[in-house]
Amino acid sequence: MEVQLDSSFRFHPTLPLDADHYQKCYKAFCGALICCATTSRKSLGTAIDNRLLGVGAILTDKLGRRMEGQQPPIDEPLRHLGVGSGSGRIEGHLLQVLLGTFKQIYSRVLEPSGESIASYQALVQADPSLAEGVEFDWRQQTLEAYQASDDKGRDVKFDVITSMHSIYYGGRMEDKVPYLYNLLTEGGVLLFELKSETDDLSQVQRHFLSPDIPGYRYYTAQKLQSFLDASDIKYDRVDGPRYHIDVTECFDNRSTEGALILDFLSHMRQFRKEVPVERREMFLGLLRQNARPVGDRLMLTHDTSVVTVQRTAGQEFKE
Ligand SMILES: C[S@@+](CC[C@H](N)C(=O)[O-])C[C@H]1O[C@@H](n2cnc3c(N)ncnc32)[C@H](O)[C@@H]1O
């Protein structure tokens, strides 16, 4: 039965205001992700490879086609901008894929969390191919701060811009997407990874979160596509492999891991302590209703999509 909640039930997400706690919750969430391609728990590295399987190929293909006929195409560094790169677990893999085609990459990393940047730097140091092939330019700031300080920056263009699960944070997509599109070189590619509307987590979050409430805006691939359609911007969408989120611990009040996962799923800091009991129970009720038992665990499906936009020669996205 479809549950209709009054909009007064909506959360005003507090988790992103606490960067340290946010990182712990995101780590716990990633630990609860299981790739459905197998019944056993997969390592995060393997899961990332699966998730990126098509994405690297799409980028290389699009950029390769763009560069056909240009001289010399491959020897110039490919310019990449990462938006909300986190600890680089996803982006680092993507850059490795691109290094298969492009010998040198310049990567400007926009990430507000100093702890995440330090983890990303450690990842690079441990990986000679990234350390040698990519010139990193670390910027500890939000996209909005970058945009505000971007006086001459509009002349500085990028061949690839990636925003992997970061579109929810900060400003509205209606402001960010045109800005990022206009930062692309002609034929450059903008890549968003975000939740699909089909996943169980979306079925829970859409009652409590909204695109109009800052902190964590409830966006899905469909919402982004509607915006691009309305703006007459072409795009491609690829659906990633299905994941499960193991939410069993969320229902055990003694579980610290469960508390962190709950904070991430709701984007409410200290969900168990700080969210009023009525809303808490509503949220947990919907979580249970959408979850299904797999053995002795409770799982939500988690579907993500990748939406890519390639800049058309001469086209400006009206900001
Ligand atoms: C869900 S995590 C995704 C991290 C990484 N891209 C990944 O896929 O693993 C969202 C990231 O966006 C960053 N972030 C939050 N607000 C941001 C903003 N306004 N501009 C840019 N990045 C932001 C967070 O610090 C966090 O690292």
The ligand as a Gaussian input file, in Angstrom:
#p B3LYP/6-31G(d) Opt

LIG

0 1
 C       28.352000      10.408000      -1.228000
 S       29.943000      11.091000      -1.152000
 C       30.627000      10.537000      -2.686000
 C       32.128000      10.507000      -2.691000
 C       32.757000       9.936000      -3.956000
 N       32.460000      10.738000      -5.118000
 C       32.301000       8.506000      -4.177000
 O       31.534000       8.250000      -5.128000
 O       32.696000       7.632000      -3.376000
 C       29.641000      12.806000      -1.499000
 C       30.893000      13.672000      -1.501000
 O       30.529000      15.010000      -1.871000
 C       31.262000      15.910000      -1.061000
 N       30.513000      17.190000      -0.998000
 C       29.569000      17.574000      -0.114000
 N       29.110000      18.798000      -0.396000
 C       29.758000      19.205000      -1.509000
 C       29.712000      20.388000      -2.298000
 N       28.867000      21.384000      -2.005000
 N       30.550000      20.496000      -3.371000
 C       31.370000      19.475000      -3.686000
 N       31.455000      18.327000      -2.977000
 C       30.652000      18.185000      -1.902000
 C       31.364000      15.209000       0.282000
 O       32.410000      15.723000       1.093000
 C       31.586000      13.773000      -0.151000
 O       32.949000      13.476000      -0.301000

